Every structure is written in C-alpha cells, then in structure tokens.
Amino acid sequence: MADEASPSCPVPNHRGADAKVTADPSACPVDHSSKKSSCPVDHKSRSAQAMLQLAQGGNGCGSGDESSYEANNPANQMPSSLSQLPSPGQRIPLSTSRAVSTIPKGDFKPSHQLEGTDTWTYPSPQQFYNAMKRKGYKPQEIDMGSVVAIHNTVNERVWKQVMEYESFHLDSCPNPRLEKFSGKANDLSLKARLRTWTGSSPPFDRHDWVVDRCGKKVRYIIDFYAGMPVAGKPMSIYTDTRPAADSPSALLDRMKMMGKEWYASLFG
C-alpha cells in the first residue's frame, strides 16, 4: 500500500475493538474477520508489532541526538514542515503520494497540510521516513508502506470512535472538526496509570486530540495498546478513545457511552 493514495478498505466502526494489523503492504492492514524504562521498539525488527509502535510514534524514544531535529510547532507538536526530499543516506526512493483522510480540519491549518482540502492529509512514506529519522529512529525504507498504512488506518478508526461521542451533540453541532493533536507518549493518562496498578501493561503511546465542536474545544485522550503476540496470527492494536474528564459535559458523555455499551452487551 506504499504508493496508493488512500486505504482501500473501510475501518471498523465499533468502539474499542481490536483491529488486527498485518505487515503486508499490498493488503488492507485491518483484518476484518476479528470481532517502561527502555525503548519498547526493536528497531532492527520488521515485525508487525514493531511497525505498529513506529506507526504511532512509539514512546518517543530514539537515539537521544536531537541536535538536528526540526523545531516542532507548539500548537500540535508536529514539525513546522515535512520535507518530501530523500534523507541523507537513504538507499531506496520512497513514494511522495499522500492520502487524504476523512477527518475534517479545524481552523488551525499547519503549513504541511495541503491547500484547498477540508480534511487532514496524511504524510507520505517519504515524509514519515524523514520524521522518524529526525526523532532518532532507524526506519527501514521497505517498511514505510506498511507503517503509513497502519498509521492511517488507526487514525481513521480513532476518528470514528470520537464521532460516537460527538453523536451525542449532533443536534447542536452536526459537523465537528479536528482542530489539532499532539503526542504524549511519556505522559500516562490517569486511566492508563490505574490499569498499570492492576497489573496491565501500559499503553505504548498516547495522543491528545482537540475537537472543534462548533466553537467549543473538546479534548480527547487516546491510549494505544498492543495486543499479545500469537504465533501465526497478525498483531492487534487496541485504541481506548474518550473525552478527557475535564468538564461536567465530558463526564456525562462518558457515562452515556458506558450506558450505551452496557445496553448493547445485554440486548445486542
């Protein structure tokens, strides 16, 4: 899928479900048949798990040499520009094609976004490779098609989960938009911290998304968990998406979602 303009398959709409992700760049990265002190990413491994973590940014670990990093835009922790030029030492040409997402853009439009589009545009394999190099990773050129496909698919699924919460407000705001986003891999959410206290593995990444609900800014927290490896089966990733518990409205929405899921579990 390295050179295709967009994923060729839909993404599951149900909230919180595991999506199995394969490392085959020629196939849809989602298998629809399925209902730390050190860096967790093995940079020499081309396994699906390693690419899952790299696709979502890992835990921010890298070589530690940040002297040549581009300054990030403080509004969304993204580089101010995303070069399409090959990186020094790159051995294989990479596609510069960019997939257009289904996620509506807010008023904040970074310079790396395409003009004249109403939705966010994903980085190309070349841009993703350059960004990973800047962060100190050692990406393999041949992996970038799969990495980008996984990244795009997971983000589409997260937006669908966000929209399940936003559906509670469609009467007042029928067209919510993603204003900005940032990675907070080293900042455990309260929910993730509580899970670790009960013996669960911590998420390998966290993102915060700010949604423009027709003028009201609503922050969402997304924790990314890798499924347990099973021999002969593709890796899975679990995304726990919910509004941050920073307002009475957000708490009410979370209670509504819990009730909706409870009702569905009882009555299908």
Secondary structure, DSSP 8 states (H G I E B T S, - for coil): -TT-SS-SS----STT--EEE-S-TTS-SEETT----S----TT---HHHHHHHHTTTTS---S--TT---EETTTTEES----S--TT--S-------EEEEEB-S---TTS-TT-SEEE---HHHHHHHHHHTT----GGGHHHHHHHHHHHHHHHHHHHHHHHGGGTTT-S--EEEEEEE-TTS--HHHHHHHHTT----SEEEEEEEEETTEEEEEEEEEEE----TTS-EEEEEEEEE-SSSHHHHHHHHHHHHHHHHHHHH-
